[in-house]
Amino acid sequence: MRELENAVERAYILCPALTIGLKQLPAKVGALARGGQEGFDEMNFLKIEKRLIVWALTNTSWNQSRAAEVLGITRKQLRTKMKNFGLLSS
């Protein structure tokens, strides 16, 4: 599971598109996903995405502009994701 998290984290940060596909993931992880094995579903992806956002915010002292830059998304996109994950106070 940790290998999957690392692969998705790397792809998320480096992927220029808004969607991560199997092409952006290492072959081993892509094979796991194509094999239909447990561990690569939307729920796990959302958990990983939330962890990445919290990681970026923590490492930037919760500076949303800097965290968005680290994640390669706009501040507006980050705030939307934070709202969806319950990370905004209001």
PyMOL Python script that loads the backbone (N, CA, C, O; Angstrom):
from pymol import cmd

cmd.read_pdbstr("""\
ATOM      1  N   MET A   1       0.816  -1.189   0.000  1.00  0.00           N
ATOM      2  CA  MET A   1       0.000   0.000   0.000  1.00  0.00           C
ATOM      3  C   MET A   1       0.865   1.261   0.000  1.00  0.00           C
ATOM      4  O   MET A   1       0.530   2.246  -0.657  1.00  0.00           O
ATOM      5  N   ARG A   2       1.969   1.228   0.731  1.00  0.00           N
ATOM      6  CA  ARG A   2       2.846   2.400   0.796  1.00  0.00           C
ATOM      7  C   ARG A   2       3.423   2.703  -0.583  1.00  0.00           C
ATOM      8  O   ARG A   2       3.564   3.867  -0.959  1.00  0.00           O
ATOM      9  N   GLU A   3       3.753   1.662  -1.333  1.00  0.00           N
ATOM     10  CA  GLU A   3       4.285   1.858  -2.682  1.00  0.00           C
ATOM     11  C   GLU A   3       3.264   2.560  -3.579  1.00  0.00           C
ATOM     12  O   GLU A   3       3.619   3.430  -4.375  1.00  0.00           O
ATOM     13  N   LEU A   4       1.997   2.175  -3.441  1.00  0.00           N
ATOM     14  CA  LEU A   4       0.939   2.813  -4.211  1.00  0.00           C
ATOM     15  C   LEU A   4       0.809   4.279  -3.826  1.00  0.00           C
ATOM     16  O   LEU A   4       0.681   5.143  -4.693  1.00  0.00           O
ATOM     17  N   GLU A   5       0.840   4.556  -2.544  1.00  0.00           N
ATOM     18  CA  GLU A   5       0.741   5.937  -2.083  1.00  0.00           C
ATOM     19  C   GLU A   5       1.882   6.778  -2.644  1.00  0.00           C
ATOM     20  O   GLU A   5       1.663   7.895  -3.113  1.00  0.00           O
ATOM     21  N   ASN A   6       3.097   6.242  -2.596  1.00  0.00           N
ATOM     22  CA  ASN A   6       4.245   6.978  -3.131  1.00  0.00           C
ATOM     23  C   ASN A   6       4.099   7.224  -4.625  1.00  0.00           C
ATOM     24  O   ASN A   6       4.400   8.314  -5.111  1.00  0.00           O
ATOM     25  N   ALA A   7       3.642   6.222  -5.347  1.00  0.00           N
ATOM     26  CA  ALA A   7       3.478   6.347  -6.798  1.00  0.00           C
ATOM     27  C   ALA A   7       2.419   7.393  -7.141  1.00  0.00           C
ATOM     28  O   ALA A   7       2.621   8.210  -8.040  1.00  0.00           O
ATOM     29  N   VAL A   8       1.302   7.371  -6.435  1.00  0.00           N
ATOM     30  CA  VAL A   8       0.232   8.331  -6.699  1.00  0.00           C
ATOM     31  C   VAL A   8       0.669   9.735  -6.287  1.00  0.00           C
ATOM     32  O   VAL A   8       0.366  10.708  -6.976  1.00  0.00           O
ATOM     33  N   GLU A   9       1.376   9.839  -5.170  1.00  0.00           N
ATOM     34  CA  GLU A   9       1.875  11.145  -4.735  1.00  0.00           C
ATOM     35  C   GLU A   9       2.793  11.744  -5.803  1.00  0.00           C
ATOM     36  O   GLU A   9       2.655  12.913  -6.165  1.00  0.00           O
ATOM     37  N   ARG A  10       3.716  10.947  -6.295  1.00  0.00           N
ATOM     38  CA  ARG A  10       4.644  11.423  -7.320  1.00  0.00           C
ATOM     39  C   ARG A  10       3.891  11.824  -8.590  1.00  0.00           C
ATOM     40  O   ARG A  10       4.146  12.886  -9.157  1.00  0.00           O
ATOM     41  N   ALA A  11       2.971  10.978  -9.031  1.00  0.00           N
ATOM     42  CA  ALA A  11       2.202  11.269 -10.244  1.00  0.00           C
ATOM     43  C   ALA A  11       1.354  12.523 -10.057  1.00  0.00           C
ATOM     44  O   ALA A  11       1.243  13.340 -10.971  1.00  0.00           O
ATOM     45  N   TYR A  12       0.765  12.674  -8.898  1.00  0.00           N
ATOM     46  CA  TYR A  12      -0.096  13.820  -8.616  1.00  0.00           C
ATOM     47  C   TYR A  12       0.686  15.121  -8.691  1.00  0.00           C
ATOM     48  O   TYR A  12       0.213  16.113  -9.246  1.00  0.00           O
ATOM     49  N   ILE A  13       1.877  15.106  -8.131  1.00  0.00           N
ATOM     50  CA  ILE A  13       2.689  16.316  -8.102  1.00  0.00           C
ATOM     51  C   ILE A  13       3.262  16.626  -9.480  1.00  0.00           C
ATOM     52  O   ILE A  13       3.353  17.792  -9.863  1.00  0.00           O
ATOM     53  N   LEU A  14       3.647  15.603 -10.223  1.00  0.00           N
ATOM     54  CA  LEU A  14       4.317  15.808 -11.500  1.00  0.00           C
ATOM     55  C   LEU A  14       3.392  15.830 -12.711  1.00  0.00           C
ATOM     56  O   LEU A  14       3.803  16.269 -13.785  1.00  0.00           O
ATOM     57  N   CYS A  15       2.164  15.371 -12.566  1.00  0.00           N
ATOM     58  CA  CYS A  15       1.250  15.254 -13.699  1.00  0.00           C
ATOM     59  C   CYS A  15       0.703  16.628 -14.075  1.00  0.00           C
ATOM     60  O   CYS A  15       0.139  17.320 -13.228  1.00  0.00           O
ATOM     61  N   PRO A  16       0.863  17.034 -15.342  1.00  0.00           N
ATOM     62  CA  PRO A  16       0.350  18.335 -15.758  1.00  0.00           C
ATOM     63  C   PRO A  16      -1.171  18.347 -15.921  1.00  0.00           C
ATOM     64  O   PRO A  16      -1.789  19.410 -15.863  1.00  0.00           O
ATOM     65  N   ALA A  17      -1.764  17.199 -16.119  1.00  0.00           N
ATOM     66  CA  ALA A  17      -3.214  17.122 -16.311  1.00  0.00           C
ATOM     67  C   ALA A  17      -3.916  17.032 -14.959  1.00  0.00           C
ATOM     68  O   ALA A  17      -3.284  16.791 -13.931  1.00  0.00           O
ATOM     69  N   LEU A  18      -5.218  17.226 -14.978  1.00  0.00           N
ATOM     70  CA  LEU A  18      -5.988  17.130 -13.737  1.00  0.00           C
ATOM     71  C   LEU A  18      -6.310  15.678 -13.380  1.00  0.00           C
ATOM     72  O   LEU A  18      -6.730  15.386 -12.260  1.00  0.00           O
ATOM     73  N   THR A  19      -6.113  14.778 -14.332  1.00  0.00           N
ATOM     74  CA  THR A  19      -6.416  13.372 -14.108  1.00  0.00           C
ATOM     75  C   THR A  19      -5.147  12.542 -14.215  1.00  0.00           C
ATOM     76  O   THR A  19      -4.377  12.691 -15.165  1.00  0.00           O
ATOM     77  N   ILE A  20      -4.935  11.679 -13.250  1.00  0.00           N
ATOM     78  CA  ILE A  20      -3.796  10.773 -13.291  1.00  0.00           C
ATOM     79  C   ILE A  20      -4.260   9.479 -13.947  1.00  0.00           C
ATOM     80  O   ILE A  20      -5.227   8.862 -13.502  1.00  0.00           O
ATOM     81  N   GLY A  21      -3.576   9.079 -14.990  1.00  0.00           N
ATOM     82  CA  GLY A  21      -3.886   7.829 -15.677  1.00  0.00           C
ATOM     83  C   GLY A  21      -2.822   6.787 -15.395  1.00  0.00           C
ATOM     84  O   GLY A  21      -1.831   7.057 -14.717  1.00  0.00           O
ATOM     85  N   LEU A  22      -3.041   5.594 -15.924  1.00  0.00           N
ATOM     86  CA  LEU A  22      -2.079   4.518 -15.712  1.00  0.00           C
ATOM     87  C   LEU A  22      -0.720   4.844 -16.313  1.00  0.00           C
ATOM     88  O   LEU A  22       0.298   4.321 -15.860  1.00  0.00           O
ATOM     89  N   LYS A  23      -0.692   5.712 -17.340  1.00  0.00           N
ATOM     90  CA  LYS A  23       0.579   6.088 -17.969  1.00  0.00           C
ATOM     91  C   LYS A  23       1.501   6.829 -16.998  1.00  0.00           C
ATOM     92  O   LYS A  23       2.724   6.755 -17.124  1.00  0.00           O
ATOM     93  N   GLN A  24       0.924   7.535 -16.040  1.00  0.00           N
ATOM     94  CA  GLN A  24       1.725   8.309 -15.100  1.00  0.00           C
ATOM     95  C   GLN A  24       2.221   7.470 -13.920  1.00  0.00           C
ATOM     96  O   GLN A  24       3.027   7.939 -13.117  1.00  0.00           O
ATOM     97  N   LEU A  25       1.747   6.247 -13.819  1.00  0.00           N
ATOM     98  CA  LEU A  25       2.117   5.384 -12.694  1.00  0.00           C
ATOM     99  C   LEU A  25       3.170   4.364 -13.121  1.00  0.00           C
ATOM    100  O   LEU A  25       3.224   3.981 -14.289  1.00  0.00           O
ATOM    101  N   PRO A  26       4.009   3.922 -12.177  1.00  0.00           N
ATOM    102  CA  PRO A  26       4.985   2.888 -12.503  1.00  0.00           C
ATOM    103  C   PRO A  26       4.297   1.624 -13.020  1.00  0.00           C
ATOM    104  O   PRO A  26       3.147   1.352 -12.677  1.00  0.00           O
ATOM    105  N   ALA A  27       5.000   0.864 -13.836  1.00  0.00           N
ATOM    106  CA  ALA A  27       4.429  -0.335 -14.459  1.00  0.00           C
ATOM    107  C   ALA A  27       3.857  -1.307 -13.424  1.00  0.00           C
ATOM    108  O   ALA A  27       2.797  -1.894 -13.642  1.00  0.00           O
ATOM    109  N   LYS A  28       4.545  -1.472 -12.318  1.00  0.00           N
ATOM    110  CA  LYS A  28       4.095  -2.414 -11.283  1.00  0.00           C
ATOM    111  C   LYS A  28       2.740  -1.988 -10.703  1.00  0.00           C
ATOM    112  O   LYS A  28       1.865  -2.825 -10.482  1.00  0.00           O
ATOM    113  N   VAL A  29       2.576  -0.708 -10.463  1.00  0.00           N
ATOM    114  CA  VAL A  29       1.322  -0.186  -9.923  1.00  0.00           C
ATOM    115  C   VAL A  29       0.220  -0.271 -10.977  1.00  0.00           C
ATOM    116  O   VAL A  29      -0.916  -0.629 -10.667  1.00  0.00           O
ATOM    117  N   GLY A  30       0.558   0.059 -12.215  1.00  0.00           N
ATOM    118  CA  GLY A  30      -0.412  -0.041 -13.308  1.00  0.00           C
ATOM    119  C   GLY A  30      -0.910  -1.457 -13.493  1.00  0.00           C
ATOM    120  O   GLY A  30      -2.095  -1.675 -13.747  1.00  0.00           O
ATOM    121  N   ALA A  31      -0.010  -2.425 -13.366  1.00  0.00           N
ATOM    122  CA  ALA A  31      -0.406  -3.833 -13.493  1.00  0.00           C
ATOM    123  C   ALA A  31      -1.353  -4.225 -12.364  1.00  0.00           C
ATOM    124  O   ALA A  31      -2.299  -4.983 -12.577  1.00  0.00           O
ATOM    125  N   LEU A  32      -1.105  -3.720 -11.190  1.00  0.00           N
ATOM    126  CA  LEU A  32      -1.985  -3.981 -10.050  1.00  0.00           C
ATOM    127  C   LEU A  32      -3.382  -3.444 -10.324  1.00  0.00           C
ATOM    128  O   LEU A  32      -4.380  -4.115 -10.059  1.00  0.00           O
ATOM    129  N   ALA A  33      -3.443  -2.229 -10.855  1.00  0.00           N
ATOM    130  CA  ALA A  33      -4.741  -1.615 -11.148  1.00  0.00           C
ATOM    131  C   ALA A  33      -5.477  -2.383 -12.238  1.00  0.00           C
ATOM    132  O   ALA A  33      -6.679  -2.625 -12.126  1.00  0.00           O
ATOM    133  N   ARG A  34      -4.764  -2.766 -13.291  1.00  0.00           N
ATOM    134  CA  ARG A  34      -5.405  -3.503 -14.382  1.00  0.00           C
ATOM    135  C   ARG A  34      -5.853  -4.884 -13.938  1.00  0.00           C
ATOM    136  O   ARG A  34      -6.812  -5.439 -14.476  1.00  0.00           O
ATOM    137  N   GLY A  35      -5.152  -5.440 -12.949  1.00  0.00           N
ATOM    138  CA  GLY A  35      -5.499  -6.775 -12.464  1.00  0.00           C
ATOM    139  C   GLY A  35      -6.735  -6.783 -11.600  1.00  0.00           C
ATOM    140  O   GLY A  35      -7.234  -7.849 -11.239  1.00  0.00           O
ATOM    141  N   GLY A  36      -7.235  -5.614 -11.264  1.00  0.00           N
ATOM    142  CA  GLY A  36      -8.458  -5.526 -10.472  1.00  0.00           C
ATOM    143  C   GLY A  36      -8.273  -5.921  -9.028  1.00  0.00           C
ATOM    144  O   GLY A  36      -9.249  -6.178  -8.323  1.00  0.00           O
ATOM    145  N   GLN A  37      -7.031  -5.973  -8.577  1.00  0.00           N
ATOM    146  CA  GLN A  37      -6.791  -6.352  -7.193  1.00  0.00           C
ATOM    147  C   GLN A  37      -7.207  -5.220  -6.269  1.00  0.00           C
ATOM    148  O   GLN A  37      -7.253  -4.054  -6.662  1.00  0.00           O
ATOM    149  N   GLU A  38      -7.503  -5.586  -5.055  1.00  0.00           N
ATOM    150  CA  GLU A  38      -7.915  -4.598  -4.078  1.00  0.00           C
ATOM    151  C   GLU A  38      -6.782  -3.632  -3.792  1.00  0.00           C
ATOM    152  O   GLU A  38      -5.613  -4.003  -3.901  1.00  0.00           O
ATOM    153  N   GLY A  39      -7.100  -2.425  -3.435  1.00  0.00           N
ATOM    154  CA  GLY A  39      -6.093  -1.455  -3.069  1.00  0.00           C
ATOM    155  C   GLY A  39      -5.990  -0.298  -4.042  1.00  0.00           C
ATOM    156  O   GLY A  39      -5.243   0.646  -3.784  1.00  0.00           O
ATOM    157  N   PHE A  40      -6.704  -0.336  -5.137  1.00  0.00           N
ATOM    158  CA  PHE A  40      -6.625   0.746  -6.118  1.00  0.00           C
ATOM    159  C   PHE A  40      -8.038   1.107  -6.527  1.00  0.00           C
ATOM    160  O   PHE A  40      -8.474   0.774  -7.629  1.00  0.00           O
ATOM    161  N   ASP A  41      -8.745   1.775  -5.659  1.00  0.00           N
ATOM    162  CA  ASP A  41     -10.096   2.201  -5.980  1.00  0.00           C
ATOM    163  C   ASP A  41     -10.253   3.682  -5.634  1.00  0.00           C
ATOM    164  O   ASP A  41      -9.343   4.307  -5.089  1.00  0.00           O
ATOM    165  N   GLU A  42     -11.399   4.216  -5.955  1.00  0.00           N
ATOM    166  CA  GLU A  42     -11.625   5.658  -5.772  1.00  0.00           C
ATOM    167  C   GLU A  42     -11.489   6.078  -4.321  1.00  0.00           C
ATOM    168  O   GLU A  42     -10.947   7.144  -4.031  1.00  0.00           O
ATOM    169  N   MET A  43     -11.978   5.243  -3.399  1.00  0.00           N
ATOM    170  CA  MET A  43     -11.920   5.602  -1.989  1.00  0.00           C
ATOM    171  C   MET A  43     -10.475   5.729  -1.527  1.00  0.00           C
ATOM    172  O   MET A  43     -10.130   6.677  -0.821  1.00  0.00           O
ATOM    173  N   ASN A  44      -9.630   4.782  -1.918  1.00  0.00           N
ATOM    174  CA  ASN A  44      -8.222   4.876  -1.540  1.00  0.00           C
ATOM    175  C   ASN A  44      -7.578   6.096  -2.172  1.00  0.00           C
ATOM    176  O   ASN A  44      -6.767   6.766  -1.532  1.00  0.00           O
ATOM    177  N   PHE A  45      -7.924   6.395  -3.414  1.00  0.00           N
ATOM    178  CA  PHE A  45      -7.361   7.566  -4.072  1.00  0.00           C
ATOM    179  C   PHE A  45      -7.741   8.834  -3.312  1.00  0.00           C
ATOM    180  O   PHE A  45      -6.906   9.720  -3.130  1.00  0.00           O
ATOM    181  N   LEU A  46      -8.984   8.924  -2.873  1.00  0.00           N
ATOM    182  CA  LEU A  46      -9.415  10.115  -2.127  1.00  0.00           C
ATOM    183  C   LEU A  46      -8.666  10.232  -0.807  1.00  0.00           C
ATOM    184  O   LEU A  46      -8.318  11.337  -0.390  1.00  0.00           O
ATOM    185  N   LYS A  47      -8.415   9.114  -0.148  1.00  0.00           N
ATOM    186  CA  LYS A  47      -7.641   9.145   1.095  1.00  0.00           C
ATOM    187  C   LYS A  47      -6.222   9.622   0.828  1.00  0.00           C
ATOM    188  O   LYS A  47      -5.668  10.417   1.588  1.00  0.00           O
ATOM    189  N   ILE A  48      -5.642   9.132  -0.254  1.00  0.00           N
ATOM    190  CA  ILE A  48      -4.284   9.540  -0.614  1.00  0.00           C
ATOM    191  C   ILE A  48      -4.262  11.022  -0.973  1.00  0.00           C
ATOM    192  O   ILE A  48      -3.358  11.753  -0.569  1.00  0.00           O
ATOM    193  N   GLU A  49      -5.268  11.460  -1.738  1.00  0.00           N
ATOM    194  CA  GLU A  49      -5.340  12.865  -2.125  1.00  0.00           C
ATOM    195  C   GLU A  49      -5.419  13.756  -0.881  1.00  0.00           C
ATOM    196  O   GLU A  49      -4.737  14.778  -0.806  1.00  0.00           O
ATOM    197  N   LYS A  50      -6.235  13.378   0.078  1.00  0.00           N
ATOM    198  CA  LYS A  50      -6.360  14.171   1.302  1.00  0.00           C
ATOM    199  C   LYS A  50      -5.034  14.199   2.053  1.00  0.00           C
ATOM    200  O   LYS A  50      -4.632  15.245   2.562  1.00  0.00           O
ATOM    201  N   ARG A  51      -4.354  13.061   2.126  1.00  0.00           N
ATOM    202  CA  ARG A  51      -3.064  13.012   2.809  1.00  0.00           C
ATOM    203  C   ARG A  51      -2.045  13.914   2.116  1.00  0.00           C
ATOM    204  O   ARG A  51      -1.246  14.576   2.779  1.00  0.00           O
ATOM    205  N   LEU A  52      -2.074  13.941   0.783  1.00  0.00           N
ATOM    206  CA  LEU A  52      -1.166  14.806   0.038  1.00  0.00           C
ATOM    207  C   LEU A  52      -1.440  16.276   0.325  1.00  0.00           C
ATOM    208  O   LEU A  52      -0.516  17.072   0.494  1.00  0.00           O
ATOM    209  N   ILE A  53      -2.703  16.616   0.376  1.00  0.00           N
ATOM    210  CA  ILE A  53      -3.081  18.006   0.654  1.00  0.00           C
ATOM    211  C   ILE A  53      -2.644  18.399   2.062  1.00  0.00           C
ATOM    212  O   ILE A  53      -2.069  19.469   2.259  1.00  0.00           O
ATOM    213  N   VAL A  54      -2.911  17.548   3.028  1.00  0.00           N
ATOM    214  CA  VAL A  54      -2.499  17.829   4.408  1.00  0.00           C
ATOM    215  C   VAL A  54      -0.978  17.913   4.487  1.00  0.00           C
ATOM    216  O   VAL A  54      -0.439  18.777   5.178  1.00  0.00           O
ATOM    217  N   TRP A  55      -0.285  17.018   3.781  1.00  0.00           N
ATOM    218  CA  TRP A  55       1.182  17.042   3.751  1.00  0.00           C
ATOM    219  C   TRP A  55       1.674  18.375   3.203  1.00  0.00           C
ATOM    220  O   TRP A  55       2.546  19.006   3.801  1.00  0.00           O
ATOM    221  N   ALA A  56       1.125  18.808   2.073  1.00  0.00           N
ATOM    222  CA  ALA A  56       1.554  20.068   1.457  1.00  0.00           C
ATOM    223  C   ALA A  56       1.255  21.244   2.373  1.00  0.00           C
ATOM    224  O   ALA A  56       2.084  22.141   2.521  1.00  0.00           O
ATOM    225  N   LEU A  57       0.081  21.248   2.987  1.00  0.00           N
ATOM    226  CA  LEU A  57      -0.276  22.342   3.893  1.00  0.00           C
ATOM    227  C   LEU A  57       0.635  22.358   5.124  1.00  0.00           C
ATOM    228  O   LEU A  57       1.082  23.420   5.556  1.00  0.00           O
ATOM    229  N   THR A  58       0.900  21.209   5.670  1.00  0.00           N
ATOM    230  CA  THR A  58       1.760  21.120   6.848  1.00  0.00           C
ATOM    231  C   THR A  58       3.171  21.610   6.531  1.00  0.00           C
ATOM    232  O   THR A  58       3.778  22.344   7.311  1.00  0.00           O
ATOM    233  N   ASN A  59       3.680  21.194   5.374  1.00  0.00           N
ATOM    234  CA  ASN A  59       5.047  21.564   4.994  1.00  0.00           C
ATOM    235  C   ASN A  59       5.184  23.006   4.536  1.00  0.00           C
ATOM    236  O   ASN A  59       6.299  23.487   4.334  1.00  0.00           O
ATOM    237  N   THR A  60       4.073  23.695   4.371  1.00  0.00           N
ATOM    238  CA  THR A  60       4.109  25.115   4.019  1.00  0.00           C
ATOM    239  C   THR A  60       3.491  25.961   5.129  1.00  0.00           C
ATOM    240  O   THR A  60       3.088  27.100   4.894  1.00  0.00           O
ATOM    241  N   SER A  61       3.419  25.408   6.325  1.00  0.00           N
ATOM    242  CA  SER A  61       2.819  26.095   7.483  1.00  0.00           C
ATOM    243  C   SER A  61       1.407  26.568   7.166  1.00  0.00           C
ATOM    244  O   SER A  61       1.008  27.661   7.570  1.00  0.00           O
ATOM    245  N   TRP A  62       0.665  25.761   6.457  1.00  0.00           N
ATOM    246  CA  TRP A  62      -0.732  26.009   6.066  1.00  0.00           C
ATOM    247  C   TRP A  62      -0.883  27.257   5.201  1.00  0.00           C
ATOM    248  O   TRP A  62      -1.934  27.898   5.202  1.00  0.00           O
ATOM    249  N   ASN A  63       0.174  27.596   4.465  1.00  0.00           N
ATOM    250  CA  ASN A  63       0.093  28.679   3.487  1.00  0.00           C
ATOM    251  C   ASN A  63      -0.537  28.097   2.227  1.00  0.00           C
ATOM    252  O   ASN A  63       0.101  27.328   1.508  1.00  0.00           O
ATOM    253  N   GLN A  64      -1.775  28.460   1.965  1.00  0.00           N
ATOM    254  CA  GLN A  64      -2.530  27.846   0.874  1.00  0.00           C
ATOM    255  C   GLN A  64      -1.932  28.130  -0.498  1.00  0.00           C
ATOM    256  O   GLN A  64      -1.946  27.256  -1.365  1.00  0.00           O
ATOM    257  N   SER A  65      -1.417  29.313  -0.709  1.00  0.00           N
ATOM    258  CA  SER A  65      -0.814  29.646  -2.005  1.00  0.00           C
ATOM    259  C   SER A  65       0.414  28.787  -2.266  1.00  0.00           C
ATOM    260  O   SER A  65       0.579  28.248  -3.360  1.00  0.00           O
ATOM    261  N   ARG A  66       1.269  28.661  -1.268  1.00  0.00           N
ATOM    262  CA  ARG A  66       2.479  27.849  -1.421  1.00  0.00           C
ATOM    263  C   ARG A  66       2.129  26.370  -1.542  1.00  0.00           C
ATOM    264  O   ARG A  66       2.741  25.658  -2.338  1.00  0.00           O
ATOM    265  N   ALA A  67       1.162  25.901  -0.770  1.00  0.00           N
ATOM    266  CA  ALA A  67       0.756  24.499  -0.843  1.00  0.00           C
ATOM    267  C   ALA A  67       0.198  24.171  -2.227  1.00  0.00           C
ATOM    268  O   ALA A  67       0.495  23.117  -2.789  1.00  0.00           O
ATOM    269  N   ALA A  68      -0.604  25.071  -2.767  1.00  0.00           N
ATOM    270  CA  ALA A  68      -1.156  24.868  -4.111  1.00  0.00           C
ATOM    271  C   ALA A  68      -0.036  24.789  -5.133  1.00  0.00           C
ATOM    272  O   ALA A  68      -0.076  23.969  -6.051  1.00  0.00           O
ATOM    273  N   GLU A  69       0.957  25.640  -4.970  1.00  0.00           N
ATOM    274  CA  GLU A  69       2.100  25.627  -5.887  1.00  0.00           C
ATOM    275  C   GLU A  69       2.851  24.298  -5.798  1.00  0.00           C
ATOM    276  O   GLU A  69       3.229  23.730  -6.823  1.00  0.00           O
ATOM    277  N   VAL A  70       3.065  23.807  -4.591  1.00  0.00           N
ATOM    278  CA  VAL A  70       3.740  22.521  -4.391  1.00  0.00           C
ATOM    279  C   VAL A  70       2.957  21.396  -5.066  1.00  0.00           C
ATOM    280  O   VAL A  70       3.541  20.496  -5.670  1.00  0.00           O
ATOM    281  N   LEU A  71       1.634  21.457  -4.957  1.00  0.00           N
ATOM    282  CA  LEU A  71       0.781  20.417  -5.532  1.00  0.00           C
ATOM    283  C   LEU A  71       0.545  20.593  -7.032  1.00  0.00           C
ATOM    284  O   LEU A  71       0.035  19.691  -7.696  1.00  0.00           O
ATOM    285  N   GLY A  72       0.917  21.746  -7.553  1.00  0.00           N
ATOM    286  CA  GLY A  72       0.738  21.985  -8.982  1.00  0.00           C
ATOM    287  C   GLY A  72      -0.695  22.281  -9.373  1.00  0.00           C
ATOM    288  O   GLY A  72      -1.126  21.978 -10.486  1.00  0.00           O
ATOM    289  N   ILE A  73      -1.433  22.880  -8.440  1.00  0.00           N
ATOM    290  CA  ILE A  73      -2.825  23.250  -8.708  1.00  0.00           C
ATOM    291  C   ILE A  73      -3.014  24.718  -8.329  1.00  0.00           C
ATOM    292  O   ILE A  73      -2.138  25.320  -7.709  1.00  0.00           O
ATOM    293  N   THR A  74      -4.144  25.283  -8.697  1.00  0.00           N
ATOM    294  CA  THR A  74      -4.409  26.663  -8.325  1.00  0.00           C
ATOM    295  C   THR A  74      -4.862  26.733  -6.871  1.00  0.00           C
ATOM    296  O   THR A  74      -5.285  25.736  -6.286  1.00  0.00           O
ATOM    297  N   ARG A  75      -4.767  27.923  -6.305  1.00  0.00           N
ATOM    298  CA  ARG A  75      -5.237  28.112  -4.926  1.00  0.00           C
ATOM    299  C   ARG A  75      -6.739  27.829  -4.836  1.00  0.00           C
ATOM    300  O   ARG A  75      -7.215  27.265  -3.850  1.00  0.00           O
ATOM    301  N   LYS A  76      -7.469  28.221  -5.862  1.00  0.00           N
ATOM    302  CA  LYS A  76      -8.913  27.968  -5.877  1.00  0.00           C
ATOM    303  C   LYS A  76      -9.195  26.461  -5.867  1.00  0.00           C
ATOM    304  O   LYS A  76     -10.080  26.000  -5.146  1.00  0.00           O
ATOM    305  N   GLN A  77      -8.448  25.701  -6.661  1.00  0.00           N
ATOM    306  CA  GLN A  77      -8.627  24.250  -6.675  1.00  0.00           C
ATOM    307  C   GLN A  77      -8.304  23.665  -5.306  1.00  0.00           C
ATOM    308  O   GLN A  77      -9.015  22.790  -4.813  1.00  0.00           O
ATOM    309  N   LEU A  78      -7.223  24.155  -4.692  1.00  0.00           N
ATOM    310  CA  LEU A  78      -6.846  23.673  -3.366  1.00  0.00           C
ATOM    311  C   LEU A  78      -7.948  23.959  -2.362  1.00  0.00           C
ATOM    312  O   LEU A  78      -8.309  23.081  -1.579  1.00  0.00           O
ATOM    313  N   ARG A  79      -8.490  25.170  -2.368  1.00  0.00           N
ATOM    314  CA  ARG A  79      -9.551  25.519  -1.415  1.00  0.00           C
ATOM    315  C   ARG A  79     -10.791  24.654  -1.622  1.00  0.00           C
ATOM    316  O   ARG A  79     -11.443  24.260  -0.655  1.00  0.00           O
ATOM    317  N   THR A  80     -11.115  24.359  -2.881  1.00  0.00           N
ATOM    318  CA  THR A  80     -12.262  23.487  -3.165  1.00  0.00           C
ATOM    319  C   THR A  80     -12.019  22.099  -2.583  1.00  0.00           C
ATOM    320  O   THR A  80     -12.902  21.514  -1.956  1.00  0.00           O
ATOM    321  N   LYS A  81     -10.819  21.584  -2.796  1.00  0.00           N
ATOM    322  CA  LYS A  81     -10.483  20.260  -2.261  1.00  0.00           C
ATOM    323  C   LYS A  81     -10.484  20.285  -0.737  1.00  0.00           C
ATOM    324  O   LYS A  81     -10.967  19.350  -0.098  1.00  0.00           O
ATOM    325  N   MET A  82      -9.945  21.353  -0.154  1.00  0.00           N
ATOM    326  CA  MET A  82      -9.940  21.477   1.306  1.00  0.00           C
ATOM    327  C   MET A  82     -11.373  21.485   1.837  1.00  0.00           C
ATOM    328  O   MET A  82     -11.669  20.836   2.840  1.00  0.00           O
ATOM    329  N   LYS A  83     -12.253  22.212   1.170  1.00  0.00           N
ATOM    330  CA  LYS A  83     -13.656  22.264   1.586  1.00  0.00           C
ATOM    331  C   LYS A  83     -14.281  20.869   1.502  1.00  0.00           C
ATOM    332  O   LYS A  83     -14.974  20.435   2.422  1.00  0.00           O
ATOM    333  N   ASN A  84     -14.031  20.176   0.394  1.00  0.00           N
ATOM    334  CA  ASN A  84     -14.597  18.830   0.215  1.00  0.00           C
ATOM    335  C   ASN A  84     -14.104  17.843   1.252  1.00  0.00           C
ATOM    336  O   ASN A  84     -14.830  16.924   1.634  1.00  0.00           O
ATOM    337  N   PHE A  85     -12.859  18.026   1.717  1.00  0.00           N
ATOM    338  CA  PHE A  85     -12.289  17.125   2.717  1.00  0.00           C
ATOM    339  C   PHE A  85     -12.492  17.611   4.150  1.00  0.00           C
ATOM    340  O   PHE A  85     -12.011  16.988   5.097  1.00  0.00           O
ATOM    341  N   GLY A  86     -13.210  18.730   4.304  1.00  0.00           N
ATOM    342  CA  GLY A  86     -13.476  19.240   5.647  1.00  0.00           C
ATOM    343  C   GLY A  86     -12.247  19.865   6.298  1.00  0.00           C
ATOM    344  O   GLY A  86     -12.101  19.820   7.519  1.00  0.00           O
ATOM    345  N   LEU A  87     -11.367  20.442   5.495  1.00  0.00           N
ATOM    346  CA  LEU A  87     -10.144  21.027   6.018  1.00  0.00           C
ATOM    347  C   LEU A  87     -10.219  22.536   6.189  1.00  0.00           C
ATOM    348  O   LEU A  87      -9.250  23.152   6.633  1.00  0.00           O
ATOM    349  N   LEU A  88     -11.337  23.135   5.850  1.00  0.00           N
ATOM    350  CA  LEU A  88     -11.533  24.571   6.037  1.00  0.00           C
ATOM    351  C   LEU A  88     -12.370  24.803   7.287  1.00  0.00           C
ATOM    352  O   LEU A  88     -13.330  24.078   7.549  1.00  0.00           O
ATOM    353  N   SER A  89     -11.999  25.811   8.046  1.00  0.00           N
ATOM    354  CA  SER A  89     -12.719  26.066   9.293  1.00  0.00           C
ATOM    355  C   SER A  89     -14.099  26.643   9.057  1.00  0.00           C
ATOM    356  O   SER A  89     -14.991  26.447   9.882  1.00  0.00           O
ATOM    357  N   SER A  90     -14.302  27.354   7.949  1.00  0.00           N
ATOM    358  CA  SER A  90     -15.653  27.889   7.670  1.00  0.00           C
ATOM    359  C   SER A  90     -15.903  27.980   6.199  1.00  0.00           C
ATOM    360  O   SER A  90     -16.980  28.406   5.781  1.00  0.00           O
TER     361      SER A  90
END
""", "prot")
cmd.dss("prot")
cmd.show_as("cartoon", "prot")
cmd.util.cbc("prot")
cmd.orient("prot")
